[in-house]
């Protein structure tokens, strides 16, 4: 028997639902084939798979999987009624949450890899082994699948008697799963990303190698794009958690509930855009390869980012060694000069 509820975030604003339907339709048409093309480029056309390439491949798999789910959410928004049952409600939102976690964790791993390659280039060989990378990716996917379990527990399809519509939403007294999304999906990974890039920029300033290479720009663009599209979603999560912590029927709680229920559908739709944005970024980053490489242009782009990373690590390491050698030469010159002066003074004294 379906339980009755009083509110439905998607149905509270018809305009936002229609806007979400149009945006999701455009996102699907662009993002699904775009991410499939990225996957095909890496698996079929890339001659060598670097660490960056493997991370981008897994990111495309996560984004492509999320894009494959969008027709279900388009139908939900268009009909403003959930007609796919409780099991599909739980499974679809579980997969959606898992791929969201996977995307941000992969972007965090990209930033950590950049950090190690720039700041500690002599240790880069420790983490670039294919077996090591595959283990890290396996653990990452396992963790995001476990972290997404609350969607299986709390999501449910229930009847809104007031509007005579069925909705698929989270139903529980408080909102710990939204707090988990905020911490695991935004605060922790973006904290790591921010610290990583601060250290990277400081290191680049300290070395002679100051040229901003393609891979640095591309990964930074991925990070910024993901943040821009997911930030509104997590802000709404924070508003929902804050409203749950306030006393019932208080004016502030009612205001916050009105805000998150009104904007939940729109911010969720905007978050989906990030999954179709990456192929667009890759296209513009690799357009210089199109005339020469044809359909393999994206594979050459990813190979180039891997080579740039290796070259940068080697140059940073070489610069450090050169500085040490220069310092040794200066010290030796000073010692030689001091010894020569001592000999001359001794000769003069002897005379």
RAQUI-V505975 format. One record per residue. N is the residue number from 1. RES is the residue in one small letter. SS is DSSP state (hx for helix, st for strand, lp for the rest). BURIAL is b if it has 9 or more other ideal C-beta (glycine too) atoms within 8 Angstrom, else e. D_FIRST is the distance of its C-alpha to the first C-alpha in whole Angstrom. Layout:
N&RES&SS&BURIAL&D_FIRST  N&RES&SS&BURIAL&D_FIRST
This chain:
1&x&lp&e&0  2&x&lp&e&4  3&x&lp&e&6  4&x&st&e&10  5&x&lp&b&13  6&x&lp&e&16  7&x&lp&e&18  8&x&lp&b&19  9&x&lp&b&22  10&x&lp&b&22  11&x&lp&b&22  12&x&lp&e&24  13&x&lp&e&27  14&x&hx&e&27  15&x&hx&e&31  16&x&hx&b&30  17&x&hx&b&27  18&x&hx&b&30  19&x&hx&b&32  20&x&hx&b&30  21&x&hx&b&30  22&x&hx&e&33  23&x&hx&b&34  24&x&hx&b&32  25&x&hx&b&33  26&x&hx&e&37  27&x&hx&b&36  28&x&hx&b&34  29&x&hx&e&37  30&x&hx&b&40  31&x&hx&b&38  32&x&hx&b&37  33&x&hx&e&40  34&x&hx&b&42  35&x&hx&b&40  36&x&hx&b&41  37&x&hx&b&45  38&x&hx&b&45  39&x&hx&b&44  40&x&hx&b&46  41&x&hx&b&49  42&x&hx&b&49  43&x&hx&e&48  44&x&hx&e&50  45&x&hx&b&53  46&x&lp&b&53  47&x&lp&e&56  48&x&lp&e&56  49&x&lp&e&52  50&x&lp&b&53  51&x&hx&b&51  52&x&hx&b&50  53&x&hx&b&49  54&x&hx&b&47  55&x&hx&b&45  56&x&hx&b&45  57&x&hx&b&44  58&x&hx&b&41  59&x&hx&b&40  60&x&hx&b&40  61&x&hx&b&38  62&x&hx&b&35  63&x&hx&b&36  64&x&hx&b&36  65&x&hx&b&32  66&x&hx&b&31  67&x&hx&b&32  68&x&hx&e&31  69&x&hx&b&27  70&x&hx&b&28  71&x&hx&e&27  72&x&hx&b&24  73&x&hx&b&24  74&x&hx&b&26  75&x&hx&b&24  76&x&hx&b&21  77&x&hx&b&24  78&x&hx&e&25  79&x&hx&e&22  80&x&lp&b&21  81&x&lp&e&17  82&x&lp&b&16  83&x&lp&e&15  84&x&lp&b&16  85&x&hx&e&12  86&x&hx&e&12  87&x&hx&e&15  88&x&hx&b&17  89&x&hx&b&16  90&x&hx&b&17  91&x&hx&b&20  92&x&hx&b&22  93&x&hx&b&22  94&x&hx&b&23  95&x&hx&b&26  96&x&hx&b&26  97&x&hx&b&27  98&x&hx&b&29  99&x&hx&b&31  100&x&hx&b&32  101&x&hx&b&33  102&x&hx&b&35  103&x&hx&b&37  104&x&hx&b&38  105&x&hx&b&39  106&x&hx&b&41  107&x&hx&b&43  108&x&hx&b&43  109&x&hx&b&45  110&x&hx&b&47  111&x&hx&b&48  112&x&hx&b&49  113&x&hx&b&51  114&x&hx&b&53  115&x&hx&b&54  116&x&hx&b&55  117&x&hx&b&57  118&x&hx&b&59  119&x&hx&e&59  120&x&lp&e&60  121&x&hx&b&61  122&x&hx&e&63  123&x&hx&e&59  124&x&hx&b&58  125&x&hx&e&58  126&x&hx&e&56  127&x&hx&b&53  128&x&lp&b&54  129&x&lp&e&54  130&x&hx&e&51  131&x&hx&e&50  132&x&hx&b&50  133&x&hx&b&48  134&x&hx&e&45  135&x&hx&e&45  136&x&hx&b&44  137&x&hx&b&42  138&x&hx&e&40  139&x&hx&e&39  140&x&hx&b&38  141&x&hx&b&35  142&x&hx&e&34  143&x&hx&b&34  144&x&hx&b&32  145&x&hx&b&29  146&x&hx&e&29  147&x&hx&b&29  148&x&lp&b&26  149&x&hx&b&24  150&x&hx&b&22  151&x&hx&b&21  152&x&hx&b&19  153&x&hx&e&18  154&x&hx&b&17  155&x&st&b&16  156&x&st&b&12  157&x&st&b&11  158&x&st&b&9  159&x&st&b&9  160&x&st&b&13  161&x&lp&e&13  162&x&lp&e&16  163&x&lp&e&17  164&x&lp&e&14  165&x&st&b&14  166&x&st&b&12  167&x&st&b&14  168&x&st&b&15  169&x&st&b&16  170&x&st&b&17  171&x&lp&e&15  172&x&lp&e&17  173&x&lp&e&20  174&x&lp&e&23  175&x&lp&b&24  176&x&hx&e&26  177&x&hx&b&25  178&x&hx&b&27  179&x&hx&b&30  180&x&hx&b&30  181&x&hx&b&30  182&x&hx&b&33  183&x&hx&b&35  184&x&hx&b&34  185&x&hx&b&34  186&x&hx&b&37  187&x&hx&e&39  188&x&hx&e&40  189&x&hx&b&41  190&x&hx&b&42  191&x&hx&e&44  192&x&hx&b&46  193&x&hx&b&46  194&x&hx&e&48  195&x&hx&e&50  196&x&hx&b&51  197&x&hx&b&52  198&x&hx&e&54  199&x&hx&b&56  200&x&hx&b&57  201&x&hx&e&58  202&x&hx&e&60  203&x&hx&b&61  204&x&hx&b&62  205&x&hx&e&64  206&x&hx&e&66  207&x&lp&b&67  208&x&lp&e&69  209&x&lp&b&67  210&x&lp&e&65  211&x&lp&e&64  212&x&lp&e&61  213&x&lp&b&60  214&x&hx&b&57  215&x&hx&b&55  216&x&hx&b&55  217&x&hx&b&54  218&x&hx&b&51  219&x&hx&b&49  220&x&hx&b&50  221&x&hx&b&48  222&x&hx&b&45  223&x&hx&b&45  224&x&hx&e&45  225&x&hx&b&43  226&x&hx&b&40  227&x&hx&b&41  228&x&hx&e&41  229&x&hx&b&38  230&x&hx&b&36  231&x&hx&b&37  232&x&hx&b&35  233&x&hx&b&32  234&x&hx&b&33  235&x&hx&b&34  236&x&hx&b&31  237&x&hx&b&29  238&x&hx&b&32  239&x&hx&b&31  240&x&hx&b&28  241&x&hx&b&29  242&x&hx&b&31  243&x&hx&b&29  244&x&hx&e&27  245&x&hx&e&30  246&x&lp&b&31  247&x&lp&e&31  248&x&lp&e&28  249&x&lp&e&29  250&x&lp&e&32  251&x&hx&e&34  252&x&hx&e&34  253&x&hx&b&30  254&x&hx&b&29  255&x&hx&e&32  256&x&hx&b&31  257&x&hx&b&27  258&x&hx&e&28  259&x&hx&b&30  260&x&hx&b&28  261&x&hx&b&25  262&x&hx&b&28  263&x&hx&b&30  264&x&hx&b&27  265&x&hx&b&27  266&x&hx&b&30  267&x&hx&b&31  268&x&hx&b&29  269&x&hx&b&30  270&x&hx&b&34  271&x&hx&b&33  272&x&hx&b&33  273&x&hx&b&36  274&x&hx&b&38  275&x&hx&b&37  276&x&hx&b&39  277&x&hx&b&42  278&x&hx&b&43  279&x&hx&b&44  280&x&hx&b&46  281&x&hx&b&48  282&x&hx&b&49  283&x&hx&b&50  284&x&hx&e&52  285&x&hx&b&53  286&x&lp&b&55  287&x&hx&e&56  288&x&hx&e&60  289&x&hx&b&59  290&x&hx&b&58  291&x&hx&e&61  292&x&hx&e&62  293&x&hx&b&59  294&x&hx&e&57  295&x&hx&e&54  296&x&hx&b&55  297&x&hx&b&55  298&x&hx&b&52  299&x&hx&b&53  300&x&hx&b&56  301&x&hx&b&55  302&x&hx&b&53  303&x&hx&b&56  304&x&hx&b&58  305&x&hx&b&55  306&x&hx&b&56  307&x&hx&b&59  308&x&hx&b&60  309&x&hx&b&58  310&x&hx&b&60  311&x&hx&b&63  312&x&hx&b&62  313&x&hx&b&62  314&x&hx&b&65  315&x&hx&b&67  316&x&hx&b&65  317&x&hx&b&67  318&x&hx&e&70  319&x&hx&b&70  320&x&hx&b&70  321&x&hx&e&72  322&x&hx&e&75  323&x&hx&e&75  324&x&hx&e&75  325&x&hx&e&78  326&x&hx&e&80  327&x&hx&e&79  328&x&hx&e&81  329&x&hx&e&84  330&x&hx&e&84  331&x&hx&e&85  332&x&hx&e&87  333&x&hx&e&89  334&x&hx&e&89  335&x&hx&e&91  336&x&hx&e&93  337&x&hx&e&95  338&x&hx&e&95  339&x&hx&e&97  340&x&hx&e&99  341&x&hx&e&100  342&x&hx&e&101  343&x&hx&e&103  344&x&hx&e&105  345&x&hx&e&105  346&x&hx&e&106  347&x&hx&e&109  348&x&hx&e&110  349&x&hx&e&111  350&x&hx&e&113  351&x&lp&e&115
